[in-house]
């Protein structure tokens, strides 16, 4: 999965966040589809995404939704 292309490969809820993760338009489209039109990146959230702990894109979407419910 290290060869995953964050610009063009299909992202699903099972896609692992790899060390090559990038905030691309493809990622933004996936997260808007998963979280709704109010999705936005912020520094604190991005630090969590890139913290090196194993996670999937489904978990990324769920975490964003959890943070917005506070």
mmCIF file of the N, C-alpha and C atoms, coordinates in Angstrom:
data_MODEL
# 
_entry.id   MODEL 
# 
loop_
_atom_site.group_PDB 
_atom_site.id 
_atom_site.type_symbol 
_atom_site.label_atom_id 
_atom_site.label_alt_id 
_atom_site.label_comp_id 
_atom_site.label_asym_id 
_atom_site.label_entity_id 
_atom_site.label_seq_id 
_atom_site.pdbx_PDB_ins_code 
_atom_site.Cartn_x 
_atom_site.Cartn_y 
_atom_site.Cartn_z 
_atom_site.occupancy 
_atom_site.B_iso_or_equiv 
_atom_site.pdbx_formal_charge 
_atom_site.auth_seq_id 
_atom_site.auth_comp_id 
_atom_site.auth_asym_id 
_atom_site.auth_atom_id 
_atom_site.pdbx_PDB_model_num 
ATOM 1   N N  . UNK A 1 1  ? 0.818   -1.211 0.000  1.00 0.00 ? 1  UNK A N  1 
ATOM 2   C CA . UNK A 1 1  ? 0.000   0.000  0.000  1.00 0.00 ? 1  UNK A CA 1 
ATOM 3   C C  . UNK A 1 1  ? 0.857   1.269  0.000  1.00 0.00 ? 1  UNK A C  1 
ATOM 4   N N  . UNK A 1 2  ? 2.173   1.131  0.106  1.00 0.00 ? 2  UNK A N  1 
ATOM 5   C CA . UNK A 1 2  ? 3.031   2.309  0.078  1.00 0.00 ? 2  UNK A CA 1 
ATOM 6   C C  . UNK A 1 2  ? 3.013   3.012  -1.269 1.00 0.00 ? 2  UNK A C  1 
ATOM 7   N N  . UNK A 1 3  ? 2.575   2.317  -2.314 1.00 0.00 ? 3  UNK A N  1 
ATOM 8   C CA . UNK A 1 3  ? 2.503   2.915  -3.636 1.00 0.00 ? 3  UNK A CA 1 
ATOM 9   C C  . UNK A 1 3  ? 1.149   3.551  -3.906 1.00 0.00 ? 3  UNK A C  1 
ATOM 10  N N  . UNK A 1 4  ? 0.326   3.713  -2.875 1.00 0.00 ? 4  UNK A N  1 
ATOM 11  C CA . UNK A 1 4  ? -1.000  4.295  -3.055 1.00 0.00 ? 4  UNK A CA 1 
ATOM 12  C C  . UNK A 1 4  ? -0.865  5.725  -3.565 1.00 0.00 ? 4  UNK A C  1 
ATOM 13  N N  . UNK A 1 5  ? -1.620  6.067  -4.598 1.00 0.00 ? 5  UNK A N  1 
ATOM 14  C CA . UNK A 1 5  ? -1.598  7.415  -5.168 1.00 0.00 ? 5  UNK A CA 1 
ATOM 15  C C  . UNK A 1 5  ? -2.784  8.188  -4.598 1.00 0.00 ? 5  UNK A C  1 
ATOM 16  N N  . UNK A 1 6  ? -2.495  9.088  -3.670 1.00 0.00 ? 6  UNK A N  1 
ATOM 17  C CA . UNK A 1 6  ? -3.552  9.859  -2.998 1.00 0.00 ? 6  UNK A CA 1 
ATOM 18  C C  . UNK A 1 6  ? -4.245  10.822 -3.949 1.00 0.00 ? 6  UNK A C  1 
ATOM 19  N N  . UNK A 1 7  ? -3.656  11.067 -5.115 1.00 0.00 ? 7  UNK A N  1 
ATOM 20  C CA . UNK A 1 7  ? -4.268  11.953 -6.098 1.00 0.00 ? 7  UNK A CA 1 
ATOM 21  C C  . UNK A 1 7  ? -5.317  11.246 -6.952 1.00 0.00 ? 7  UNK A C  1 
ATOM 22  N N  . UNK A 1 8  ? -5.094  9.944  -7.242 1.00 0.00 ? 8  UNK A N  1 
ATOM 23  C CA . UNK A 1 8  ? -5.970  9.308  -8.224 1.00 0.00 ? 8  UNK A CA 1 
ATOM 24  C C  . UNK A 1 8  ? -6.540  7.950  -7.844 1.00 0.00 ? 8  UNK A C  1 
ATOM 25  N N  . UNK A 1 9  ? -5.933  7.236  -6.886 1.00 0.00 ? 9  UNK A N  1 
ATOM 26  C CA . UNK A 1 9  ? -6.476  5.924  -6.518 1.00 0.00 ? 9  UNK A CA 1 
ATOM 27  C C  . UNK A 1 9  ? -7.793  6.091  -5.766 1.00 0.00 ? 9  UNK A C  1 
ATOM 28  N N  . UNK A 1 10 ? -8.656  5.092  -5.888 1.00 0.00 ? 10 UNK A N  1 
ATOM 29  C CA . UNK A 1 10 ? -9.949  5.150  -5.207 1.00 0.00 ? 10 UNK A CA 1 
ATOM 30  C C  . UNK A 1 10 ? -9.750  5.009  -3.704 1.00 0.00 ? 10 UNK A C  1 
ATOM 31  N N  . UNK A 1 11 ? -10.328 5.943  -2.952 1.00 0.00 ? 11 UNK A N  1 
ATOM 32  C CA . UNK A 1 11 ? -10.264 5.922  -1.494 1.00 0.00 ? 11 UNK A CA 1 
ATOM 33  C C  . UNK A 1 11 ? -11.571 5.341  -0.975 1.00 0.00 ? 11 UNK A C  1 
ATOM 34  N N  . UNK A 1 12 ? -11.464 4.370  -0.063 1.00 0.00 ? 12 UNK A N  1 
ATOM 35  C CA . UNK A 1 12 ? -12.640 3.782  0.578  1.00 0.00 ? 12 UNK A CA 1 
ATOM 36  C C  . UNK A 1 12 ? -12.457 3.887  2.085  1.00 0.00 ? 12 UNK A C  1 
ATOM 37  N N  . UNK A 1 13 ? -13.474 3.465  2.826  1.00 0.00 ? 13 UNK A N  1 
ATOM 38  C CA . UNK A 1 13 ? -13.367 3.504  4.285  1.00 0.00 ? 13 UNK A CA 1 
ATOM 39  C C  . UNK A 1 13 ? -12.283 2.559  4.790  1.00 0.00 ? 13 UNK A C  1 
ATOM 40  N N  . UNK A 1 14 ? -11.895 1.587  3.971  1.00 0.00 ? 14 UNK A N  1 
ATOM 41  C CA . UNK A 1 14 ? -10.866 0.625  4.377  1.00 0.00 ? 14 UNK A CA 1 
ATOM 42  C C  . UNK A 1 14 ? -9.456  1.030  3.947  1.00 0.00 ? 14 UNK A C  1 
ATOM 43  N N  . UNK A 1 15 ? -9.314  2.128  3.224  1.00 0.00 ? 15 UNK A N  1 
ATOM 44  C CA . UNK A 1 15 ? -7.998  2.575  2.768  1.00 0.00 ? 15 UNK A CA 1 
ATOM 45  C C  . UNK A 1 15 ? -7.154  2.976  3.974  1.00 0.00 ? 15 UNK A C  1 
ATOM 46  N N  . UNK A 1 16 ? -5.989  2.336  4.162  1.00 0.00 ? 16 UNK A N  1 
ATOM 47  C CA . UNK A 1 16 ? -5.141  2.729  5.290  1.00 0.00 ? 16 UNK A CA 1 
ATOM 48  C C  . UNK A 1 16 ? -4.438  4.058  5.033  1.00 0.00 ? 16 UNK A C  1 
ATOM 49  N N  . UNK A 1 17 ? -4.280  4.831  6.086  1.00 0.00 ? 17 UNK A N  1 
ATOM 50  C CA . UNK A 1 17 ? -3.494  6.058  6.002  1.00 0.00 ? 17 UNK A CA 1 
ATOM 51  C C  . UNK A 1 17 ? -2.031  5.629  6.077  1.00 0.00 ? 17 UNK A C  1 
ATOM 52  N N  . UNK A 1 18 ? -1.295  5.899  5.015  1.00 0.00 ? 18 UNK A N  1 
ATOM 53  C CA . UNK A 1 18 ? 0.100   5.473  4.928  1.00 0.00 ? 18 UNK A CA 1 
ATOM 54  C C  . UNK A 1 18 ? 1.036   6.645  5.197  1.00 0.00 ? 18 UNK A C  1 
ATOM 55  N N  . UNK A 1 19 ? 2.318   6.345  5.248  1.00 0.00 ? 19 UNK A N  1 
ATOM 56  C CA . UNK A 1 19 ? 3.302   7.413  5.451  1.00 0.00 ? 19 UNK A CA 1 
ATOM 57  C C  . UNK A 1 19 ? 3.400   8.330  4.235  1.00 0.00 ? 19 UNK A C  1 
ATOM 58  N N  . UNK A 1 20 ? 2.769   7.961  3.127  1.00 0.00 ? 20 UNK A N  1 
ATOM 59  C CA . UNK A 1 20 ? 2.767   8.818  1.933  1.00 0.00 ? 20 UNK A CA 1 
ATOM 60  C C  . UNK A 1 20 ? 1.493   9.661  1.836  1.00 0.00 ? 20 UNK A C  1 
ATOM 61  N N  . UNK A 1 21 ? 0.657   9.650  2.895  1.00 0.00 ? 21 UNK A N  1 
ATOM 62  C CA . UNK A 1 21 ? -0.609  10.382 2.883  1.00 0.00 ? 21 UNK A CA 1 
ATOM 63  C C  . UNK A 1 21 ? -0.396  11.844 2.514  1.00 0.00 ? 21 UNK A C  1 
ATOM 64  N N  . UNK A 1 22 ? -1.290  12.345 1.690  1.00 0.00 ? 22 UNK A N  1 
ATOM 65  C CA . UNK A 1 22 ? -1.295  13.759 1.302  1.00 0.00 ? 22 UNK A CA 1 
ATOM 66  C C  . UNK A 1 22 ? -2.728  14.275 1.306  1.00 0.00 ? 22 UNK A C  1 
ATOM 67  N N  . UNK A 1 23 ? -2.898  15.551 1.651  1.00 0.00 ? 23 UNK A N  1 
ATOM 68  C CA . UNK A 1 23 ? -4.212  16.194 1.566  1.00 0.00 ? 23 UNK A CA 1 
ATOM 69  C C  . UNK A 1 23 ? -4.438  16.596 0.115  1.00 0.00 ? 23 UNK A C  1 
ATOM 70  N N  . UNK A 1 24 ? -5.089  15.730 -0.622 1.00 0.00 ? 24 UNK A N  1 
ATOM 71  C CA . UNK A 1 24 ? -5.327  15.994 -2.042 1.00 0.00 ? 24 UNK A CA 1 
ATOM 72  C C  . UNK A 1 24 ? -6.810  16.288 -2.269 1.00 0.00 ? 24 UNK A C  1 
ATOM 73  N N  . UNK A 1 25 ? -7.130  16.723 -3.466 1.00 0.00 ? 25 UNK A N  1 
ATOM 74  C CA . UNK A 1 25 ? -8.539  16.924 -3.824 1.00 0.00 ? 25 UNK A CA 1 
ATOM 75  C C  . UNK A 1 25 ? -9.290  15.601 -3.730 1.00 0.00 ? 25 UNK A C  1 
ATOM 76  N N  . UNK A 1 26 ? -8.627  14.504 -4.051 1.00 0.00 ? 26 UNK A N  1 
ATOM 77  C CA . UNK A 1 26 ? -9.228  13.177 -3.959 1.00 0.00 ? 26 UNK A CA 1 
ATOM 78  C C  . UNK A 1 26 ? -9.609  12.873 -2.504 1.00 0.00 ? 26 UNK A C  1 
ATOM 79  N N  . UNK A 1 27 ? -8.711  13.172 -1.570 1.00 0.00 ? 27 UNK A N  1 
ATOM 80  C CA . UNK A 1 27 ? -8.993  12.978 -0.138 1.00 0.00 ? 27 UNK A CA 1 
ATOM 81  C C  . UNK A 1 27 ? -10.137 13.891 0.283  1.00 0.00 ? 27 UNK A C  1 
ATOM 82  N N  . UNK A 1 28 ? -10.094 15.147 -0.141 1.00 0.00 ? 28 UNK A N  1 
ATOM 83  C CA . UNK A 1 28 ? -11.148 16.106 0.209  1.00 0.00 ? 28 UNK A CA 1 
ATOM 84  C C  . UNK A 1 28 ? -12.514 15.619 -0.298 1.00 0.00 ? 28 UNK A C  1 
ATOM 85  N N  . UNK A 1 29 ? -12.571 15.108 -1.527 1.00 0.00 ? 29 UNK A N  1 
ATOM 86  C CA . UNK A 1 29 ? -13.836 14.590 -2.066 1.00 0.00 ? 29 UNK A CA 1 
ATOM 87  C C  . UNK A 1 29 ? -14.352 13.426 -1.225 1.00 0.00 ? 29 UNK A C  1 
ATOM 88  N N  . UNK A 1 30 ? -13.454 12.500 -0.867 1.00 0.00 ? 30 UNK A N  1 
ATOM 89  C CA . UNK A 1 30 ? -13.856 11.366 -0.036 1.00 0.00 ? 30 UNK A CA 1 
ATOM 90  C C  . UNK A 1 30 ? -14.420 11.852 1.295  1.00 0.00 ? 30 UNK A C  1 
ATOM 91  N N  . UNK A 1 31 ? -13.736 12.791 1.944  1.00 0.00 ? 31 UNK A N  1 
ATOM 92  C CA . UNK A 1 31 ? -14.175 13.249 3.259  1.00 0.00 ? 31 UNK A CA 1 
ATOM 93  C C  . UNK A 1 31 ? -15.450 14.087 3.180  1.00 0.00 ? 31 UNK A C  1 
ATOM 94  N N  . UNK A 1 32 ? -15.645 14.846 2.133  1.00 0.00 ? 32 UNK A N  1 
ATOM 95  C CA . UNK A 1 32 ? -16.907 15.570 1.952  1.00 0.00 ? 32 UNK A CA 1 
ATOM 96  C C  . UNK A 1 32 ? -18.038 14.579 1.744  1.00 0.00 ? 32 UNK A C  1 
ATOM 97  N N  . UNK A 1 33 ? -17.803 13.549 0.939  1.00 0.00 ? 33 UNK A N  1 
ATOM 98  C CA . UNK A 1 33 ? -18.823 12.506 0.738  1.00 0.00 ? 33 UNK A CA 1 
ATOM 99  C C  . UNK A 1 33 ? -19.141 11.790 2.046  1.00 0.00 ? 33 UNK A C  1 
ATOM 100 N N  . UNK A 1 34 ? -18.130 11.545 2.873  1.00 0.00 ? 34 UNK A N  1 
ATOM 101 C CA . UNK A 1 34 ? -18.302 10.794 4.110  1.00 0.00 ? 34 UNK A CA 1 
ATOM 102 C C  . UNK A 1 34 ? -18.820 11.641 5.268  1.00 0.00 ? 34 UNK A C  1 
ATOM 103 N N  . UNK A 1 35 ? -18.421 12.907 5.321  1.00 0.00 ? 35 UNK A N  1 
ATOM 104 C CA . UNK A 1 35 ? -18.721 13.762 6.471  1.00 0.00 ? 35 UNK A CA 1 
ATOM 105 C C  . UNK A 1 35 ? -19.742 14.847 6.184  1.00 0.00 ? 35 UNK A C  1 
ATOM 106 N N  . UNK A 1 36 ? -20.007 15.107 4.922  1.00 0.00 ? 36 UNK A N  1 
ATOM 107 C CA . UNK A 1 36 ? -20.957 16.149 4.550  1.00 0.00 ? 36 UNK A CA 1 
ATOM 108 C C  . UNK A 1 36 ? -20.253 17.380 4.015  1.00 0.00 ? 36 UNK A C  1 
ATOM 109 N N  . UNK A 1 37 ? -21.033 18.311 3.465  1.00 0.00 ? 37 UNK A N  1 
ATOM 110 C CA . UNK A 1 37 ? -20.462 19.492 2.806  1.00 0.00 ? 37 UNK A CA 1 
ATOM 111 C C  . UNK A 1 37 ? -19.750 20.447 3.757  1.00 0.00 ? 37 UNK A C  1 
ATOM 112 N N  . UNK A 1 38 ? -19.922 20.285 5.058  1.00 0.00 ? 38 UNK A N  1 
ATOM 113 C CA . UNK A 1 38 ? -19.248 21.153 6.018  1.00 0.00 ? 38 UNK A CA 1 
ATOM 114 C C  . UNK A 1 38 ? -17.830 20.726 6.342  1.00 0.00 ? 38 UNK A C  1 
ATOM 115 N N  . UNK A 1 39 ? -17.359 19.641 5.703  1.00 0.00 ? 39 UNK A N  1 
ATOM 116 C CA . UNK A 1 39 ? -16.011 19.172 6.018  1.00 0.00 ? 39 UNK A CA 1 
ATOM 117 C C  . UNK A 1 39 ? -14.970 20.226 5.672  1.00 0.00 ? 39 UNK A C  1 
ATOM 118 N N  . UNK A 1 40 ? -14.020 20.425 6.613  1.00 0.00 ? 40 UNK A N  1 
ATOM 119 C CA . UNK A 1 40 ? -12.862 21.295 6.382  1.00 0.00 ? 40 UNK A CA 1 
ATOM 120 C C  . UNK A 1 40 ? -11.678 20.708 7.130  1.00 0.00 ? 40 UNK A C  1 
ATOM 121 N N  . UNK A 1 41 ? -10.490 20.838 6.553  1.00 0.00 ? 41 UNK A N  1 
ATOM 122 C CA . UNK A 1 41 ? -9.269  20.467 7.248  1.00 0.00 ? 41 UNK A CA 1 
ATOM 123 C C  . UNK A 1 41 ? -8.938  21.554 8.266  1.00 0.00 ? 41 UNK A C  1 
ATOM 124 N N  . UNK A 1 42 ? -8.411  21.170 9.425  1.00 0.00 ? 42 UNK A N  1 
ATOM 125 C CA . UNK A 1 42 ? -7.826  22.136 10.348 1.00 0.00 ? 42 UNK A CA 1 
ATOM 126 C C  . UNK A 1 42 ? -6.536  21.536 10.898 1.00 0.00 ? 42 UNK A C  1 
ATOM 127 N N  . UNK A 1 43 ? -5.694  22.371 11.471 1.00 0.00 ? 43 UNK A N  1 
ATOM 128 C CA . UNK A 1 43 ? -4.356  21.925 11.888 1.00 0.00 ? 43 UNK A CA 1 
ATOM 129 C C  . UNK A 1 43 ? -4.407  20.808 12.924 1.00 0.00 ? 43 UNK A C  1 
ATOM 130 N N  . UNK A 1 44 ? -5.263  20.936 13.916 1.00 0.00 ? 44 UNK A N  1 
ATOM 131 C CA . UNK A 1 44 ? -5.345  19.931 14.980 1.00 0.00 ? 44 UNK A CA 1 
ATOM 132 C C  . UNK A 1 44 ? -5.778  18.577 14.416 1.00 0.00 ? 44 UNK A C  1 
ATOM 133 N N  . UNK A 1 45 ? -6.761  18.609 13.537 1.00 0.00 ? 45 UNK A N  1 
ATOM 134 C CA . UNK A 1 45 ? -7.240  17.372 12.923 1.00 0.00 ? 45 UNK A CA 1 
ATOM 135 C C  . UNK A 1 45 ? -6.151  16.755 12.048 1.00 0.00 ? 45 UNK A C  1 
ATOM 136 N N  . UNK A 1 46 ? -5.466  17.570 11.267 1.00 0.00 ? 46 UNK A N  1 
ATOM 137 C CA . UNK A 1 46 ? -4.421  17.046 10.393 1.00 0.00 ? 46 UNK A CA 1 
ATOM 138 C C  . UNK A 1 46 ? -3.269  16.463 11.212 1.00 0.00 ? 46 UNK A C  1 
ATOM 139 N N  . UNK A 1 47 ? -2.949  17.052 12.348 1.00 0.00 ? 47 UNK A N  1 
ATOM 140 C CA . UNK A 1 47 ? -1.912  16.486 13.215 1.00 0.00 ? 47 UNK A CA 1 
ATOM 141 C C  . UNK A 1 47 ? -2.333  15.093 13.682 1.00 0.00 ? 47 UNK A C  1 
ATOM 142 N N  . UNK A 1 48 ? -3.619  14.923 13.989 1.00 0.00 ? 48 UNK A N  1 
ATOM 143 C CA . UNK A 1 48 ? -4.121  13.615 14.397 1.00 0.00 ? 48 UNK A CA 1 
ATOM 144 C C  . UNK A 1 48 ? -4.015  12.617 13.233 1.00 0.00 ? 48 UNK A C  1 
ATOM 145 N N  . UNK A 1 49 ? -4.403  13.031 12.032 1.00 0.00 ? 49 UNK A N  1 
ATOM 146 C CA . UNK A 1 49 ? -4.350  12.136 10.871 1.00 0.00 ? 49 UNK A CA 1 
ATOM 147 C C  . UNK A 1 49 ? -2.916  11.657 10.639 1.00 0.00 ? 49 UNK A C  1 
ATOM 148 N N  . UNK A 1 50 ? -1.960  12.553 10.771 1.00 0.00 ? 50 UNK A N  1 
ATOM 149 C CA . UNK A 1 50 ? -0.564  12.238 10.440 1.00 0.00 ? 50 UNK A CA 1 
ATOM 150 C C  . UNK A 1 50 ? 0.277   11.827 11.653 1.00 0.00 ? 50 UNK A C  1 
ATOM 151 N N  . UNK A 1 51 ? -0.355  11.407 12.758 1.00 0.00 ? 51 UNK A N  1 
ATOM 152 C CA . UNK A 1 51 ? 0.391   11.108 13.980 1.00 0.00 ? 51 UNK A CA 1 
ATOM 153 C C  . UNK A 1 51 ? 1.148   9.780  13.939 1.00 0.00 ? 51 UNK A C  1 
ATOM 154 N N  . UNK A 1 52 ? 1.054   9.043  12.844 1.00 0.00 ? 52 UNK A N  1 
ATOM 155 C CA . UNK A 1 52 ? 1.804   7.803  12.694 1.00 0.00 ? 52 UNK A CA 1 
ATOM 156 C C  . UNK A 1 52 ? 1.116   6.564  13.236 1.00 0.00 ? 52 UNK A C  1 
ATOM 157 N N  . UNK A 1 53 ? -0.001  6.733  13.931 1.00 0.00 ? 53 UNK A N  1 
ATOM 158 C CA . UNK A 1 53 ? -0.734  5.577  14.444 1.00 0.00 ? 53 UNK A CA 1 
ATOM 159 C C  . UNK A 1 53 ? -1.576  4.985  13.320 1.00 0.00 ? 53 UNK A C  1 
ATOM 160 N N  . UNK A 1 54 ? -1.660  3.644  13.260 1.00 0.00 ? 54 UNK A N  1 
ATOM 161 C CA . UNK A 1 54 ? -2.442  3.011  12.189 1.00 0.00 ? 54 UNK A CA 1 
ATOM 162 C C  . UNK A 1 54 ? -3.907  3.426  12.229 1.00 0.00 ? 54 UNK A C  1 
ATOM 163 N N  . UNK A 1 55 ? -4.430  3.765  11.072 1.00 0.00 ? 55 UNK A N  1 
ATOM 164 C CA . UNK A 1 55 ? -5.850  4.126  10.954 1.00 0.00 ? 55 UNK A CA 1 
ATOM 165 C C  . UNK A 1 55 ? -6.272  3.994  9.506  1.00 0.00 ? 55 UNK A C  1 
ATOM 166 N N  . UNK A 1 56 ? -7.566  3.894  9.308  1.00 0.00 ? 56 UNK A N  1 
ATOM 167 C CA . UNK A 1 56 ? -8.125  3.850  7.956  1.00 0.00 ? 56 UNK A CA 1 
ATOM 168 C C  . UNK A 1 56 ? -8.800  5.182  7.658  1.00 0.00 ? 56 UNK A C  1 
ATOM 169 N N  . UNK A 1 57 ? -9.120  5.380  6.399  1.00 0.00 ? 57 UNK A N  1 
ATOM 170 C CA . UNK A 1 57 ? -9.834  6.605  6.038  1.00 0.00 ? 57 UNK A CA 1 
ATOM 171 C C  . UNK A 1 57 ? -11.240 6.625  6.635  1.00 0.00 ? 57 UNK A C  1 
ATOM 172 N N  . UNK A 1 58 ? -11.836 5.459  6.870  1.00 0.00 ? 58 UNK A N  1 
ATOM 173 C CA . UNK A 1 58 ? -13.117 5.407  7.565  1.00 0.00 ? 58 UNK A CA 1 
ATOM 174 C C  . UNK A 1 58 ? -12.983 5.932  8.982  1.00 0.00 ? 58 UNK A C  1 
ATOM 175 N N  . UNK A 1 59 ? -11.891 5.578  9.648  1.00 0.00 ? 59 UNK A N  1 
ATOM 176 C CA . UNK A 1 59 ? -11.647 6.084  11.003 1.00 0.00 ? 59 UNK A CA 1 
ATOM 177 C C  . UNK A 1 59 ? -11.360 7.583  10.989 1.00 0.00 ? 59 UNK A C  1 
ATOM 178 N N  . UNK A 1 60 ? -10.706 8.061  9.945  1.00 0.00 ? 60 UNK A N  1 
ATOM 179 C CA . UNK A 1 60 ? -10.450 9.493  9.798  1.00 0.00 ? 60 UNK A CA 1 
ATOM 180 C C  . UNK A 1 60 ? -11.786 10.241 9.697  1.00 0.00 ? 60 UNK A C  1 
ATOM 181 N N  . UNK A 1 61 ? -12.689 9.758  8.858  1.00 0.00 ? 61 UNK A N  1 
ATOM 182 C CA . UNK A 1 61 ? -13.999 10.400 8.710  1.00 0.00 ? 61 UNK A CA 1 
ATOM 183 C C  . UNK A 1 61 ? -14.773 10.354 10.028 1.00 0.00 ? 61 UNK A C  1 
ATOM 184 N N  . UNK A 1 62 ? -14.757 9.216  10.702 1.00 0.00 ? 62 UNK A N  1 
ATOM 185 C CA . UNK A 1 62 ? -15.477 9.080  11.974 1.00 0.00 ? 62 UNK A CA 1 
ATOM 186 C C  . UNK A 1 62 ? -14.913 10.030 13.026 1.00 0.00 ? 62 UNK A C  1 
ATOM 187 N N  . UNK A 1 63 ? -13.602 10.201 13.042 1.00 0.00 ? 63 UNK A N  1 
ATOM 188 C CA . UNK A 1 63 ? -12.985 11.114 14.014 1.00 0.00 ? 63 UNK A CA 1 
ATOM 189 C C  . UNK A 1 63 ? -13.377 12.552 13.726 1.00 0.00 ? 63 UNK A C  1 
ATOM 190 N N  . UNK A 1 64 ? -13.420 12.937 12.459 1.00 0.00 ? 64 UNK A N  1 
ATOM 191 C CA . UNK A 1 64 ? -13.823 14.307 12.136 1.00 0.00 ? 64 UNK A CA 1 
ATOM 192 C C  . UNK A 1 64 ? -15.268 14.547 12.596 1.00 0.00 ? 64 UNK A C  1 
ATOM 193 N N  . UNK A 1 65 ? -16.137 13.589 12.324 1.00 0.00 ? 65 UNK A N  1 
ATOM 194 C CA . UNK A 1 65 ? -17.535 13.714 12.750 1.00 0.00 ? 65 UNK A CA 1 
ATOM 195 C C  . UNK A 1 65 ? -17.623 13.772 14.273 1.00 0.00 ? 65 UNK A C  1 
ATOM 196 N N  . UNK A 1 66 ? -16.855 12.961 14.972 1.00 0.00 ? 66 UNK A N  1 
ATOM 197 C CA . UNK A 1 66 ? -16.863 12.965 16.443 1.00 0.00 ? 66 UNK A CA 1 
ATOM 198 C C  . UNK A 1 66 ? -16.432 14.334 16.976 1.00 0.00 ? 66 UNK A C  1 
ATOM 199 N N  . UNK A 1 67 ? -15.399 14.909 16.390 1.00 0.00 ? 67 UNK A N  1 
ATOM 200 C CA . UNK A 1 67 ? -14.904 16.219 16.844 1.00 0.00 ? 67 UNK A CA 1 
ATOM 201 C C  . UNK A 1 67 ? -15.932 17.322 16.603 1.00 0.00 ? 67 UNK A C  1 
ATOM 202 N N  . UNK A 1 68 ? -16.706 17.205 15.558 1.00 0.00 ? 68 UNK A N  1 
ATOM 203 C CA . UNK A 1 68 ? -17.680 18.249 15.244 1.00 0.00 ? 68 UNK A CA 1 
ATOM 204 C C  . UNK A 1 68 ? -18.940 18.135 16.095 1.00 0.00 ? 68 UNK A C  1 
ATOM 205 N N  . UNK A 1 69 ? -19.133 17.005 16.762 1.00 0.00 ? 69 UNK A N  1 
ATOM 206 C CA . UNK A 1 69 ? -20.298 16.831 17.635 1.00 0.00 ? 69 UNK A CA 1 
ATOM 207 C C  . UNK A 1 69 ? -20.076 17.407 19.019 1.00 0.00 ? 69 UNK A C  1 
ATOM 208 N N  . UNK A 1 70 ? -18.851 17.785 19.331 1.00 0.00 ? 70 UNK A N  1 
ATOM 209 C CA . UNK A 1 70 ? -18.538 18.339 20.663 1.00 0.00 ? 70 UNK A CA 1 
ATOM 210 C C  . UNK A 1 70 ? -19.276 19.627 20.910 1.00 0.00 ? 70 UNK A C  1 
# 
